[in-house]
Amino acid sequence: MSRTRERKVGERGQVTLPKELREKLNIQGGDEVLVHEEDGKITIEKPVSREELSEGYRQYAAKSKALATEMADVSREADEYLGDVPEW
């Protein structure tokens, strides 16, 4: 569960992110963040890096390949168990 932290907004609209959040999310000085408003709330997010995005796609591809292999094995087992079935 997240904890609310109160911060003052400077004259130029700047807000300092709490150190523990910067460390937890690996946000360092000079990093870019995404700022957006939705339903009256301001959200600050660390953008996803190309490396993180690539790793996510690699993991998704590996899971998809494993699922396709499993489905092919099950289909082959069903064919062996059921034998020839009429064409529909």
Secondary structure, DSSP 8 states (H G I E B T S, - for coil): ----------TTS-----HHHHHHTT--TT---EEEEETTEEEEE----HHHHHHHHHHHHHHHHHHHHHHHHHHHHHHHHH------
